[in-house]
Amino acid sequence: MAHQISCEDAGMDCAFVVQSESDDELVEMALLHGENQHNVEMSEADVRELIKPAG
Ligand SMILES: [Zn+2]
């Protein structure tokens, strides 16, 4: 099943959502987004807690 990470769930006023079958890919893309768009460095563990089923 695909999963997603929503930037809004991280407390940001941001519509960014990433979906993937791969949790590792989700985490990687979310970390990149945080750094590039919000200048925020999150830990991989924190990002993994934001993973939920897509949809
Ligand atoms: Zn964002």
mmCIF file of the protein (N, C-alpha, C, O) and its ligand, coordinates in Angstrom:
data_MODEL
# 
_entry.id   MODEL 
# 
loop_
_entity.id 
_entity.type 
_entity.pdbx_number_of_molecules 
1 polymer     1 
2 non-polymer 1 
# 
_entity_poly.entity_id                      1 
_entity_poly.type                           'polypeptide(L)' 
_entity_poly.nstd_linkage                   no 
_entity_poly.nstd_monomer                   no 
_entity_poly.pdbx_seq_one_letter_code       MAHQISCEDAGMDCAFVVQSESDDELVEMALLHGENQHNVEMSEADVRELIKPAG 
_entity_poly.pdbx_seq_one_letter_code_can   MAHQISCEDAGMDCAFVVQSESDDELVEMALLHGENQHNVEMSEADVRELIKPAG 
_entity_poly.pdbx_strand_id                 A 
# 
loop_
_entity_poly_seq.entity_id 
_entity_poly_seq.num 
_entity_poly_seq.mon_id 
_entity_poly_seq.hetero 
1 1  MET n 
1 2  ALA n 
1 3  HIS n 
1 4  GLN n 
1 5  ILE n 
1 6  SER n 
1 7  CYS n 
1 8  GLU n 
1 9  ASP n 
1 10 ALA n 
1 11 GLY n 
1 12 MET n 
1 13 ASP n 
1 14 CYS n 
1 15 ALA n 
1 16 PHE n 
1 17 VAL n 
1 18 VAL n 
1 19 GLN n 
1 20 SER n 
1 21 GLU n 
1 22 SER n 
1 23 ASP n 
1 24 ASP n 
1 25 GLU n 
1 26 LEU n 
1 27 VAL n 
1 28 GLU n 
1 29 MET n 
1 30 ALA n 
1 31 LEU n 
1 32 LEU n 
1 33 HIS n 
1 34 GLY n 
1 35 GLU n 
1 36 ASN n 
1 37 GLN n 
1 38 HIS n 
1 39 ASN n 
1 40 VAL n 
1 41 GLU n 
1 42 MET n 
1 43 SER n 
1 44 GLU n 
1 45 ALA n 
1 46 ASP n 
1 47 VAL n 
1 48 ARG n 
1 49 GLU n 
1 50 LEU n 
1 51 ILE n 
1 52 LYS n 
1 53 PRO n 
1 54 ALA n 
1 55 GLY n 
# 
loop_
_struct_asym.id 
_struct_asym.entity_id 
A 1 
B 2 
# 
loop_
_chem_comp.id 
_chem_comp.type 
_chem_comp.mon_nstd_flag 
ALA 'L-peptide linking' y 
ARG 'L-peptide linking' y 
ASN 'L-peptide linking' y 
ASP 'L-peptide linking' y 
CYS 'L-peptide linking' y 
GLN 'L-peptide linking' y 
GLU 'L-peptide linking' y 
GLY 'peptide linking'   y 
HIS 'L-peptide linking' y 
ILE 'L-peptide linking' y 
LEU 'L-peptide linking' y 
LYS 'L-peptide linking' y 
MET 'L-peptide linking' y 
PHE 'L-peptide linking' y 
PRO 'L-peptide linking' y 
SER 'L-peptide linking' y 
VAL 'L-peptide linking' y 
ZN  non-polymer         . 
# 
_pdbx_entity_nonpoly.entity_id   2 
_pdbx_entity_nonpoly.name        ? 
_pdbx_entity_nonpoly.comp_id     ZN 
# 
_pdbx_nonpoly_scheme.asym_id         B 
_pdbx_nonpoly_scheme.entity_id       2 
_pdbx_nonpoly_scheme.mon_id          ZN 
_pdbx_nonpoly_scheme.ndb_seq_num     1 
_pdbx_nonpoly_scheme.pdb_seq_num     101 
_pdbx_nonpoly_scheme.auth_seq_num    101 
_pdbx_nonpoly_scheme.pdb_mon_id      ZN 
_pdbx_nonpoly_scheme.auth_mon_id     ZN 
_pdbx_nonpoly_scheme.pdb_strand_id   A 
_pdbx_nonpoly_scheme.pdb_ins_code    . 
# 
loop_
_atom_site.group_PDB 
_atom_site.id 
_atom_site.type_symbol 
_atom_site.label_atom_id 
_atom_site.label_alt_id 
_atom_site.label_comp_id 
_atom_site.label_asym_id 
_atom_site.label_entity_id 
_atom_site.label_seq_id 
_atom_site.pdbx_PDB_ins_code 
_atom_site.Cartn_x 
_atom_site.Cartn_y 
_atom_site.Cartn_z 
_atom_site.occupancy 
_atom_site.B_iso_or_equiv 
_atom_site.pdbx_formal_charge 
_atom_site.auth_seq_id 
_atom_site.auth_comp_id 
_atom_site.auth_asym_id 
_atom_site.auth_atom_id 
_atom_site.pdbx_PDB_model_num 
ATOM   1   N  N  . MET A 1 1  ? 0.848  -1.197 0.000  1.00 0.00 ? 1   MET A N  1 
ATOM   2   C  CA . MET A 1 1  ? 0.000  0.000  0.000  1.00 0.00 ? 1   MET A CA 1 
ATOM   3   C  C  . MET A 1 1  ? 0.882  1.244  0.000  1.00 0.00 ? 1   MET A C  1 
ATOM   4   O  O  . MET A 1 1  ? 1.922  1.286  0.656  1.00 0.00 ? 1   MET A O  1 
ATOM   5   N  N  . ALA A 1 2  ? 0.453  2.238  -0.736 1.00 0.00 ? 2   ALA A N  1 
ATOM   6   C  CA . ALA A 1 2  ? 1.216  3.484  -0.750 1.00 0.00 ? 2   ALA A CA 1 
ATOM   7   C  C  . ALA A 1 2  ? 1.009  4.264  0.541  1.00 0.00 ? 2   ALA A C  1 
ATOM   8   O  O  . ALA A 1 2  ? -0.050 4.204  1.167  1.00 0.00 ? 2   ALA A O  1 
ATOM   9   N  N  . HIS A 1 3  ? 2.027  4.978  0.912  1.00 0.00 ? 3   HIS A N  1 
ATOM   10  C  CA . HIS A 1 3  ? 1.948  5.839  2.081  1.00 0.00 ? 3   HIS A CA 1 
ATOM   11  C  C  . HIS A 1 3  ? 2.244  7.276  1.674  1.00 0.00 ? 3   HIS A C  1 
ATOM   12  O  O  . HIS A 1 3  ? 2.719  7.540  0.570  1.00 0.00 ? 3   HIS A O  1 
ATOM   13  N  N  . GLN A 1 4  ? 1.963  8.177  2.567  1.00 0.00 ? 4   GLN A N  1 
ATOM   14  C  CA . GLN A 1 4  ? 2.232  9.569  2.263  1.00 0.00 ? 4   GLN A CA 1 
ATOM   15  C  C  . GLN A 1 4  ? 2.734  10.309 3.488  1.00 0.00 ? 4   GLN A C  1 
ATOM   16  O  O  . GLN A 1 4  ? 2.515  9.903  4.630  1.00 0.00 ? 4   GLN A O  1 
ATOM   17  N  N  . ILE A 1 5  ? 3.411  11.402 3.209  1.00 0.00 ? 5   ILE A N  1 
ATOM   18  C  CA . ILE A 1 5  ? 3.784  12.353 4.243  1.00 0.00 ? 5   ILE A CA 1 
ATOM   19  C  C  . ILE A 1 5  ? 3.262  13.712 3.808  1.00 0.00 ? 5   ILE A C  1 
ATOM   20  O  O  . ILE A 1 5  ? 3.511  14.157 2.688  1.00 0.00 ? 5   ILE A O  1 
ATOM   21  N  N  . SER A 1 6  ? 2.541  14.359 4.699  1.00 0.00 ? 6   SER A N  1 
ATOM   22  C  CA . SER A 1 6  ? 1.996  15.677 4.427  1.00 0.00 ? 6   SER A CA 1 
ATOM   23  C  C  . SER A 1 6  ? 2.749  16.706 5.257  1.00 0.00 ? 6   SER A C  1 
ATOM   24  O  O  . SER A 1 6  ? 2.912  16.553 6.468  1.00 0.00 ? 6   SER A O  1 
ATOM   25  N  N  . CYS A 1 7  ? 3.203  17.752 4.586  1.00 0.00 ? 7   CYS A N  1 
ATOM   26  C  CA . CYS A 1 7  ? 3.947  18.787 5.294  1.00 0.00 ? 7   CYS A CA 1 
ATOM   27  C  C  . CYS A 1 7  ? 3.072  19.447 6.359  1.00 0.00 ? 7   CYS A C  1 
ATOM   28  O  O  . CYS A 1 7  ? 3.556  19.856 7.414  1.00 0.00 ? 7   CYS A O  1 
ATOM   29  N  N  . GLU A 1 8  ? 1.793  19.543 6.067  1.00 0.00 ? 8   GLU A N  1 
ATOM   30  C  CA . GLU A 1 8  ? 0.864  20.148 7.016  1.00 0.00 ? 8   GLU A CA 1 
ATOM   31  C  C  . GLU A 1 8  ? 0.878  19.395 8.354  1.00 0.00 ? 8   GLU A C  1 
ATOM   32  O  O  . GLU A 1 8  ? 0.754  19.999 9.419  1.00 0.00 ? 8   GLU A O  1 
ATOM   33  N  N  . ASP A 1 9  ? 1.030  18.062 8.279  1.00 0.00 ? 9   ASP A N  1 
ATOM   34  C  CA . ASP A 1 9  ? 1.058  17.258 9.502  1.00 0.00 ? 9   ASP A CA 1 
ATOM   35  C  C  . ASP A 1 9  ? 2.267  17.587 10.365 1.00 0.00 ? 9   ASP A C  1 
ATOM   36  O  O  . ASP A 1 9  ? 2.280  17.316 11.565 1.00 0.00 ? 9   ASP A O  1 
ATOM   37  N  N  . ALA A 1 10 ? 3.273  18.171 9.746  1.00 0.00 ? 10  ALA A N  1 
ATOM   38  C  CA . ALA A 1 10 ? 4.463  18.556 10.492 1.00 0.00 ? 10  ALA A CA 1 
ATOM   39  C  C  . ALA A 1 10 ? 4.297  19.936 11.118 1.00 0.00 ? 10  ALA A C  1 
ATOM   40  O  O  . ALA A 1 10 ? 5.222  20.469 11.731 1.00 0.00 ? 10  ALA A O  1 
ATOM   41  N  N  . GLY A 1 11 ? 3.098  20.511 10.955 1.00 0.00 ? 11  GLY A N  1 
ATOM   42  C  CA . GLY A 1 11 ? 2.820  21.802 11.571 1.00 0.00 ? 11  GLY A CA 1 
ATOM   43  C  C  . GLY A 1 11 ? 3.092  22.984 10.669 1.00 0.00 ? 11  GLY A C  1 
ATOM   44  O  O  . GLY A 1 11 ? 3.034  24.138 11.094 1.00 0.00 ? 11  GLY A O  1 
ATOM   45  N  N  . MET A 1 12 ? 3.397  22.675 9.387  1.00 0.00 ? 12  MET A N  1 
ATOM   46  C  CA . MET A 1 12 ? 3.680  23.745 8.429  1.00 0.00 ? 12  MET A CA 1 
ATOM   47  C  C  . MET A 1 12 ? 2.403  24.179 7.714  1.00 0.00 ? 12  MET A C  1 
ATOM   48  O  O  . MET A 1 12 ? 1.501  23.370 7.494  1.00 0.00 ? 12  MET A O  1 
ATOM   49  N  N  . ASP A 1 13 ? 2.332  25.439 7.360  1.00 0.00 ? 13  ASP A N  1 
ATOM   50  C  CA . ASP A 1 13 ? 1.255  25.929 6.515  1.00 0.00 ? 13  ASP A CA 1 
ATOM   51  C  C  . ASP A 1 13 ? 1.698  25.742 5.069  1.00 0.00 ? 13  ASP A C  1 
ATOM   52  O  O  . ASP A 1 13 ? 2.106  26.685 4.393  1.00 0.00 ? 13  ASP A O  1 
ATOM   53  N  N  . CYS A 1 14 ? 1.605  24.492 4.619  1.00 0.00 ? 14  CYS A N  1 
ATOM   54  C  CA . CYS A 1 14 ? 2.219  24.108 3.355  1.00 0.00 ? 14  CYS A CA 1 
ATOM   55  C  C  . CYS A 1 14 ? 1.439  22.938 2.775  1.00 0.00 ? 14  CYS A C  1 
ATOM   56  O  O  . CYS A 1 14 ? 1.078  22.007 3.495  1.00 0.00 ? 14  CYS A O  1 
ATOM   57  N  N  . ALA A 1 15 ? 1.180  22.987 1.470  1.00 0.00 ? 15  ALA A N  1 
ATOM   58  C  CA . ALA A 1 15 ? 0.339  21.979 0.831  1.00 0.00 ? 15  ALA A CA 1 
ATOM   59  C  C  . ALA A 1 15 ? 1.139  20.795 0.288  1.00 0.00 ? 15  ALA A C  1 
ATOM   60  O  O  . ALA A 1 15 ? 0.585  19.921 -0.378 1.00 0.00 ? 15  ALA A O  1 
ATOM   61  N  N  . PHE A 1 16 ? 2.432  20.770 0.573  1.00 0.00 ? 16  PHE A N  1 
ATOM   62  C  CA . PHE A 1 16 ? 3.274  19.698 0.037  1.00 0.00 ? 16  PHE A CA 1 
ATOM   63  C  C  . PHE A 1 16 ? 2.864  18.342 0.597  1.00 0.00 ? 16  PHE A C  1 
ATOM   64  O  O  . PHE A 1 16 ? 2.769  18.157 1.811  1.00 0.00 ? 16  PHE A O  1 
ATOM   65  N  N  . VAL A 1 17 ? 2.621  17.393 -0.313 1.00 0.00 ? 17  VAL A N  1 
ATOM   66  C  CA . VAL A 1 17 ? 2.351  16.010 0.077  1.00 0.00 ? 17  VAL A CA 1 
ATOM   67  C  C  . VAL A 1 17 ? 3.165  15.111 -0.838 1.00 0.00 ? 17  VAL A C  1 
ATOM   68  O  O  . VAL A 1 17 ? 3.183  15.310 -2.052 1.00 0.00 ? 17  VAL A O  1 
ATOM   69  N  N  . VAL A 1 18 ? 3.831  14.136 -0.269 1.00 0.00 ? 18  VAL A N  1 
ATOM   70  C  CA . VAL A 1 18 ? 4.569  13.177 -1.078 1.00 0.00 ? 18  VAL A CA 1 
ATOM   71  C  C  . VAL A 1 18 ? 4.013  11.780 -0.821 1.00 0.00 ? 18  VAL A C  1 
ATOM   72  O  O  . VAL A 1 18 ? 3.765  11.393 0.321  1.00 0.00 ? 18  VAL A O  1 
ATOM   73  N  N  . GLN A 1 19 ? 3.821  11.026 -1.915 1.00 0.00 ? 19  GLN A N  1 
ATOM   74  C  CA . GLN A 1 19 ? 3.311  9.661  -1.803 1.00 0.00 ? 19  GLN A CA 1 
ATOM   75  C  C  . GLN A 1 19 ? 4.295  8.701  -2.445 1.00 0.00 ? 19  GLN A C  1 
ATOM   76  O  O  . GLN A 1 19 ? 4.925  9.014  -3.455 1.00 0.00 ? 19  GLN A O  1 
ATOM   77  N  N  . SER A 1 20 ? 4.416  7.532  -1.844 1.00 0.00 ? 20  SER A N  1 
ATOM   78  C  CA . SER A 1 20 ? 5.296  6.513  -2.411 1.00 0.00 ? 20  SER A CA 1 
ATOM   79  C  C  . SER A 1 20 ? 4.962  5.151  -1.821 1.00 0.00 ? 20  SER A C  1 
ATOM   80  O  O  . SER A 1 20 ? 4.394  5.048  -0.734 1.00 0.00 ? 20  SER A O  1 
ATOM   81  N  N  . GLU A 1 21 ? 5.324  4.118  -2.553 1.00 0.00 ? 21  GLU A N  1 
ATOM   82  C  CA . GLU A 1 21 ? 5.232  2.765  -2.018 1.00 0.00 ? 21  GLU A CA 1 
ATOM   83  C  C  . GLU A 1 21 ? 6.379  2.498  -1.048 1.00 0.00 ? 21  GLU A C  1 
ATOM   84  O  O  . GLU A 1 21 ? 6.313  1.583  -0.227 1.00 0.00 ? 21  GLU A O  1 
ATOM   85  N  N  . SER A 1 22 ? 7.418  3.298  -1.155 1.00 0.00 ? 22  SER A N  1 
ATOM   86  C  CA . SER A 1 22 ? 8.632  3.072  -0.377 1.00 0.00 ? 22  SER A CA 1 
ATOM   87  C  C  . SER A 1 22 ? 8.740  4.077  0.764  1.00 0.00 ? 22  SER A C  1 
ATOM   88  O  O  . SER A 1 22 ? 8.841  5.282  0.529  1.00 0.00 ? 22  SER A O  1 
ATOM   89  N  N  . ASP A 1 23 ? 8.720  3.583  1.992  1.00 0.00 ? 23  ASP A N  1 
ATOM   90  C  CA . ASP A 1 23 ? 8.847  4.476  3.134  1.00 0.00 ? 23  ASP A CA 1 
ATOM   91  C  C  . ASP A 1 23 ? 10.196 5.194  3.139  1.00 0.00 ? 23  ASP A C  1 
ATOM   92  O  O  . ASP A 1 23 ? 10.290 6.360  3.520  1.00 0.00 ? 23  ASP A O  1 
ATOM   93  N  N  . ASP A 1 24 ? 11.230 4.485  2.712  1.00 0.00 ? 24  ASP A N  1 
ATOM   94  C  CA . ASP A 1 24 ? 12.549 5.113  2.669  1.00 0.00 ? 24  ASP A CA 1 
ATOM   95  C  C  . ASP A 1 24 ? 12.555 6.312  1.725  1.00 0.00 ? 24  ASP A C  1 
ATOM   96  O  O  . ASP A 1 24 ? 13.143 7.352  2.021  1.00 0.00 ? 24  ASP A O  1 
ATOM   97  N  N  . GLU A 1 25 ? 11.888 6.145  0.585  1.00 0.00 ? 25  GLU A N  1 
ATOM   98  C  CA . GLU A 1 25 ? 11.820 7.232  -0.385 1.00 0.00 ? 25  GLU A CA 1 
ATOM   99  C  C  . GLU A 1 25 ? 11.009 8.402  0.187  1.00 0.00 ? 25  GLU A C  1 
ATOM   100 O  O  . GLU A 1 25 ? 11.379 9.564  0.020  1.00 0.00 ? 25  GLU A O  1 
ATOM   101 N  N  . LEU A 1 26 ? 9.917  8.087  0.852  1.00 0.00 ? 26  LEU A N  1 
ATOM   102 C  CA . LEU A 1 26 ? 9.102  9.121  1.490  1.00 0.00 ? 26  LEU A CA 1 
ATOM   103 C  C  . LEU A 1 26 ? 9.940  9.963  2.442  1.00 0.00 ? 26  LEU A C  1 
ATOM   104 O  O  . LEU A 1 26 ? 9.926  11.193 2.388  1.00 0.00 ? 26  LEU A O  1 
ATOM   105 N  N  . VAL A 1 27 ? 10.658 9.285  3.300  1.00 0.00 ? 27  VAL A N  1 
ATOM   106 C  CA . VAL A 1 27 ? 11.458 9.979  4.304  1.00 0.00 ? 27  VAL A CA 1 
ATOM   107 C  C  . VAL A 1 27 ? 12.504 10.860 3.635  1.00 0.00 ? 27  VAL A C  1 
ATOM   108 O  O  . VAL A 1 27 ? 12.714 12.009 4.024  1.00 0.00 ? 27  VAL A O  1 
ATOM   109 N  N  . GLU A 1 28 ? 13.154 10.300 2.627  1.00 0.00 ? 28  GLU A N  1 
ATOM   110 C  CA . GLU A 1 28 ? 14.201 11.044 1.931  1.00 0.00 ? 28  GLU A CA 1 
ATOM   111 C  C  . GLU A 1 28 ? 13.641 12.316 1.290  1.00 0.00 ? 28  GLU A C  1 
ATOM   112 O  O  . GLU A 1 28 ? 14.227 13.393 1.398  1.00 0.00 ? 28  GLU A O  1 
ATOM   113 N  N  . MET A 1 29 ? 12.492 12.166 0.618  1.00 0.00 ? 29  MET A N  1 
ATOM   114 C  CA . MET A 1 29 ? 11.903 13.316 -0.073 1.00 0.00 ? 29  MET A CA 1 
ATOM   115 C  C  . MET A 1 29 ? 11.388 14.357 0.918  1.00 0.00 ? 29  MET A C  1 
ATOM   116 O  O  . MET A 1 29 ? 11.499 15.559 0.679  1.00 0.00 ? 29  MET A O  1 
ATOM   117 N  N  . ALA A 1 30 ? 10.827 13.887 2.026  1.00 0.00 ? 30  ALA A N  1 
ATOM   118 C  CA . ALA A 1 30 ? 10.325 14.825 3.033  1.00 0.00 ? 30  ALA A CA 1 
ATOM   119 C  C  . ALA A 1 30 ? 11.478 15.592 3.687  1.00 0.00 ? 30  ALA A C  1 
ATOM   120 O  O  . ALA A 1 30 ? 11.363 16.790 3.949  1.00 0.00 ? 30  ALA A O  1 
ATOM   121 N  N  . LEU A 1 31 ? 12.574 14.906 3.945  1.00 0.00 ? 31  LEU A N  1 
ATOM   122 C  CA . LEU A 1 31 ? 13.735 15.574 4.535  1.00 0.00 ? 31  LEU A CA 1 
ATOM   123 C  C  . LEU A 1 31 ? 14.273 16.641 3.594  1.00 0.00 ? 31  LEU A C  1 
ATOM   124 O  O  . LEU A 1 31 ? 14.606 17.747 4.020  1.00 0.00 ? 31  LEU A O  1 
ATOM   125 N  N  . LEU A 1 32 ? 14.356 16.299 2.302  1.00 0.00 ? 32  LEU A N  1 
ATOM   126 C  CA . LEU A 1 32 ? 14.826 17.254 1.298  1.00 0.00 ? 32  LEU A CA 1 
ATOM   127 C  C  . LEU A 1 32 ? 13.908 18.464 1.231  1.00 0.00 ? 32  LEU A C  1 
ATOM   128 O  O  . LEU A 1 32 ? 14.364 19.606 1.179  1.00 0.00 ? 32  LEU A O  1 
ATOM   129 N  N  . HIS A 1 33 ? 12.600 18.194 1.233  1.00 0.00 ? 33  HIS A N  1 
ATOM   130 C  CA . HIS A 1 33 ? 11.634 19.283 1.166  1.00 0.00 ? 33  HIS A CA 1 
ATOM   131 C  C  . HIS A 1 33 ? 11.780 20.217 2.364  1.00 0.00 ? 33  HIS A C  1 
ATOM   132 O  O  . HIS A 1 33 ? 11.771 21.439 2.212  1.00 0.00 ? 33  HIS A O  1 
ATOM   133 N  N  . GLY A 1 34 ? 11.913 19.643 3.540  1.00 0.00 ? 34  GLY A N  1 
ATOM   134 C  CA . GLY A 1 34 ? 12.062 20.453 4.742  1.00 0.00 ? 34  GLY A CA 1 
ATOM   135 C  C  . GLY A 1 34 ? 13.288 21.354 4.668  1.00 0.00 ? 34  GLY A C  1 
ATOM   136 O  O  . GLY A 1 34 ? 13.236 22.529 5.032  1.00 0.00 ? 34  GLY A O  1 
ATOM   137 N  N  . GLU A 1 35 ? 14.378 20.790 4.195  1.00 0.00 ? 35  GLU A N  1 
ATOM   138 C  CA . GLU A 1 35 ? 15.614 21.574 4.107  1.00 0.00 ? 35  GLU A CA 1 
ATOM   139 C  C  . GLU A 1 35 ? 15.511 22.657 3.045  1.00 0.00 ? 35  GLU A C  1 
ATOM   140 O  O  . GLU A 1 35 ? 15.881 23.809 3.266  1.00 0.00 ? 35  GLU A O  1 
ATOM   141 N  N  . ASN A 1 36 ? 14.994 22.255 1.876  1.00 0.00 ? 36  ASN A N  1 
ATOM   142 C  CA . ASN A 1 36 ? 14.995 23.181 0.740  1.00 0.00 ? 36  ASN A CA 1 
ATOM   143 C  C  . ASN A 1 36 ? 13.931 24.263 0.863  1.00 0.00 ? 36  ASN A C  1 
ATOM   144 O  O  . ASN A 1 36 ? 14.181 25.425 0.544  1.00 0.00 ? 36  ASN A O  1 
ATOM   145 N  N  . GLN A 1 37 ? 12.747 23.882 1.325  1.00 0.00 ? 37  GLN A N  1 
ATOM   146 C  CA . GLN A 1 37 ? 11.627 24.825 1.326  1.00 0.00 ? 37  GLN A CA 1 
ATOM   147 C  C  . GLN A 1 37 ? 11.445 25.544 2.656  1.00 0.00 ? 37  GLN A C  1 
ATOM   148 O  O  . GLN A 1 37 ? 10.955 26.673 2.685  1.00 0.00 ? 37  GLN A O  1 
ATOM   149 N  N  . HIS A 1 38 ? 11.826 24.919 3.736  1.00 0.00 ? 38  HIS A N  1 
ATOM   150 C  CA . HIS A 1 38 ? 11.544 25.505 5.042  1.00 0.00 ? 38  HIS A CA 1 
ATOM   151 C  C  . HIS A 1 38 ? 12.805 25.730 5.876  1.00 0.00 ? 38  HIS A C  1 
ATOM   152 O  O  . HIS A 1 38 ? 12.746 26.264 6.984  1.00 0.00 ? 38  HIS A O  1 
ATOM   153 N  N  . ASN A 1 39 ? 13.937 25.317 5.330  1.00 0.00 ? 39  ASN A N  1 
ATOM   154 C  CA . ASN A 1 39 ? 15.188 25.472 6.060  1.00 0.00 ? 39  ASN A CA 1 
ATOM   155 C  C  . ASN A 1 39 ? 15.117 24.805 7.433  1.00 0.00 ? 39  ASN A C  1 
ATOM   156 O  O  . ASN A 1 39 ? 15.669 25.297 8.417  1.00 0.00 ? 39  ASN A O  1 
ATOM   157 N  N  . VAL A 1 40 ? 14.419 23.672 7.465  1.00 0.00 ? 40  VAL A N  1 
ATOM   158 C  CA . VAL A 1 40 ? 14.244 22.914 8.705  1.00 0.00 ? 40  VAL A CA 1 
ATOM   159 C  C  . VAL A 1 40 ? 14.917 21.559 8.549  1.00 0.00 ? 40  VAL A C  1 
ATOM   160 O  O  . VAL A 1 40 ? 14.679 20.852 7.570  1.00 0.00 ? 40  VAL A O  1 
ATOM   161 N  N  . GLU A 1 41 ? 15.744 21.204 9.497  1.00 0.00 ? 41  GLU A N  1 
ATOM   162 C  CA . GLU A 1 41 ? 16.358 19.884 9.475  1.00 0.00 ? 41  GLU A CA 1 
ATOM   163 C  C  . GLU A 1 41 ? 15.660 18.995 10.493 1.00 0.00 ? 41  GLU A C  1 
ATOM   164 O  O  . GLU A 1 41 ? 15.771 19.208 11.700 1.00 0.00 ? 41  GLU A O  1 
ATOM   165 N  N  . MET A 1 42 ? 14.940 17.996 9.993  1.00 0.00 ? 42  MET A N  1 
ATOM   166 C  CA . MET A 1 42 ? 14.248 17.061 10.879 1.00 0.00 ? 42  MET A CA 1 
ATOM   167 C  C  . MET A 1 42 ? 15.052 15.780 10.954 1.00 0.00 ? 42  MET A C  1 
ATOM   168 O  O  . MET A 1 42 ? 15.820 15.451 10.050 1.00 0.00 ? 42  MET A O  1 
ATOM   169 N  N  . SER A 1 43 ? 14.858 15.062 12.054 1.00 0.00 ? 43  SER A N  1 
ATOM   170 C  CA . SER A 1 43 ? 15.502 13.762 12.158 1.00 0.00 ? 43  SER A CA 1 
ATOM   171 C  C  . SER A 1 43 ? 14.676 12.740 11.378 1.00 0.00 ? 43  SER A C  1 
ATOM   172 O  O  . SER A 1 43 ? 13.470 12.899 11.193 1.00 0.00 ? 43  SER A O  1 
ATOM   173 N  N  . GLU A 1 44 ? 15.353 11.696 10.929 1.00 0.00 ? 44  GLU A N  1 
ATOM   174 C  CA . GLU A 1 44 ? 14.650 10.658 10.182 1.00 0.00 ? 44  GLU A CA 1 
ATOM   175 C  C  . GLU A 1 44 ? 13.542 10.038 11.036 1.00 0.00 ? 44  GLU A C  1 
ATOM   176 O  O  . GLU A 1 44 ? 12.480 9.688  10.521 1.00 0.00 ? 44  GLU A O  1 
ATOM   177 N  N  . ALA A 1 45 ? 13.790 9.903  12.338 1.00 0.00 ? 45  ALA A N  1 
ATOM   178 C  CA . ALA A 1 45 ? 12.792 9.305  13.231 1.00 0.00 ? 45  ALA A CA 1 
ATOM   179 C  C  . ALA A 1 45 ? 11.541 10.176 13.300 1.00 0.00 ? 45  ALA A C  1 
ATOM   180 O  O  . ALA A 1 45 ? 10.424 9.660  13.290 1.00 0.00 ? 45  ALA A O  1 
ATOM   181 N  N  . ASP A 1 46 ? 11.725 11.497 13.370 1.00 0.00 ? 46  ASP A N  1 
ATOM   182 C  CA . ASP A 1 46 ? 10.582 12.404 13.421 1.00 0.00 ? 46  ASP A CA 1 
ATOM   183 C  C  . ASP A 1 46 ? 9.760  12.314 12.142 1.00 0.00 ? 46  ASP A C  1 
ATOM   184 O  O  . ASP A 1 46 ? 8.529  12.303 12.178 1.00 0.00 ? 46  ASP A O  1 
ATOM   185 N  N  . VAL A 1 47 ? 10.461 12.249 11.009 1.00 0.00 ? 47  VAL A N  1 
ATOM   186 C  CA . VAL A 1 47 ? 9.762  12.189 9.726  1.00 0.00 ? 47  VAL A CA 1 
ATOM   187 C  C  . VAL A 1 47 ? 8.976  10.888 9.601  1.00 0.00 ? 47  VAL A C  1 
ATOM   188 O  O  . VAL A 1 47 ? 7.863  10.869 9.076  1.00 0.00 ? 47  VAL A O  1 
ATOM   189 N  N  . ARG A 1 48 ? 9.563  9.812  10.085 1.00 0.00 ? 48  ARG A N  1 
ATOM   190 C  CA . ARG A 1 48 ? 8.870  8.519  9.985  1.00 0.00 ? 48  ARG A CA 1 
ATOM   191 C  C  . ARG A 1 48 ? 7.552  8.524  10.760 1.00 0.00 ? 48  ARG A C  1 
ATOM   192 O  O  . ARG A 1 48 ? 6.619  7.808  10.395 1.00 0.00 ? 48  ARG A O  1 
ATOM   193 N  N  . GLU A 1 49 ? 7.469  9.304  11.800 1.00 0.00 ? 49  GLU A N  1 
ATOM   194 C  CA . GLU A 1 49 ? 6.225  9.373  12.566 1.00 0.00 ? 49  GLU A CA 1 
ATOM   195 C  C  . GLU A 1 49 ? 5.110  10.065 11.794 1.00 0.00 ? 49  GLU A C  1 
ATOM   196 O  O  . GLU A 1 49 ? 3.940  9.958  12.162 1.00 0.00 ? 49  GLU A O  1 
ATOM   197 N  N  . LEU A 1 50 ? 5.461  10.770 10.733 1.00 0.00 ? 50  LEU A N  1 
ATOM   198 C  CA . LEU A 1 50 ? 4.462  11.490 9.930  1.00 0.00 ? 50  LEU A CA 1 
ATOM   199 C  C  . LEU A 1 50 ? 3.886  10.619 8.815  1.00 0.00 ? 50  LEU A C  1 
ATOM   200 O  O  . LEU A 1 50 ? 2.945  11.020 8.130  1.00 0.00 ? 50  LEU A O  1 
ATOM   201 N  N  . ILE A 1 51 ? 4.455  9.429  8.637  1.00 0.00 ? 51  ILE A N  1 
ATOM   202 C  CA . ILE A 1 51 ? 3.989  8.547  7.570  1.00 0.00 ? 51  ILE A CA 1 
ATOM   203 C  C  . ILE A 1 51 ? 2.598  8.007  7.893  1.00 0.00 ? 51  ILE A C  1 
ATOM   204 O  O  . ILE A 1 51 ? 2.346  7.526  8.997  1.00 0.00 ? 51  ILE A O  1 
ATOM   205 N  N  . LYS A 1 52 ? 1.697  8.095  6.907  1.00 0.00 ? 52  LYS A N  1 
ATOM   206 C  CA . LYS A 1 52 ? 0.367  7.513  7.083  1.00 0.00 ? 52  LYS A CA 1 
ATOM   207 C  C  . LYS A 1 52 ? -0.101 6.951  5.744  1.00 0.00 ? 52  LYS A C  1 
ATOM   208 O  O  . LYS A 1 52 ? 0.495  7.250  4.709  1.00 0.00 ? 52  LYS A O  1 
ATOM   209 N  N  . PRO A 1 53 ? -1.153 6.146  5.750  1.00 0.00 ? 53  PRO A N  1 
ATOM   210 C  CA . PRO A 1 53 ? -1.633 5.578  4.490  1.00 0.00 ? 53  PRO A CA 1 
ATOM   211 C  C  . PRO A 1 53 ? -2.056 6.674  3.524  1.00 0.00 ? 53  PRO A C  1 
ATOM   212 O  O  . PRO A 1 53 ? -2.652 7.669  3.936  1.00 0.00 ? 53  PRO A O  1 
ATOM   213 N  N  . ALA A 1 54 ? -1.755 6.502  2.253  1.00 0.00 ? 54  ALA A N  1 
ATOM   214 C  CA . ALA A 1 54 ? -2.119 7.496  1.241  1.00 0.00 ? 54  ALA A CA 1 
ATOM   215 C  C  . ALA A 1 54 ? -3.628 7.508  1.037  1.00 0.00 ? 54  ALA A C  1 
ATOM   216 O  O  . ALA A 1 54 ? -4.299 6.481  1.139  1.00 0.00 ? 54  ALA A O  1 
ATOM   217 N  N  . GLY A 1 55 ? -4.137 8.688  0.748  1.00 0.00 ? 55  GLY A N  1 
ATOM   218 C  CA . GLY A 1 55 ? -5.546 8.775  0.400  1.00 0.00 ? 55  GLY A CA 1 
ATOM   219 C  C  . GLY A 1 55 ? -6.349 9.734  1.180  1.00 0.00 ? 55  GLY A C  1 
ATOM   220 O  O  . GLY A 1 55 ? -7.550 9.867  0.947  1.00 0.00 ? 55  GLY A O  1 
HETATM 221 ZN ZN . ZN  B 2 .  ? 6.406  22.162 3.098  1.00 0.00 2 101 ZN  A ZN 1 
# 
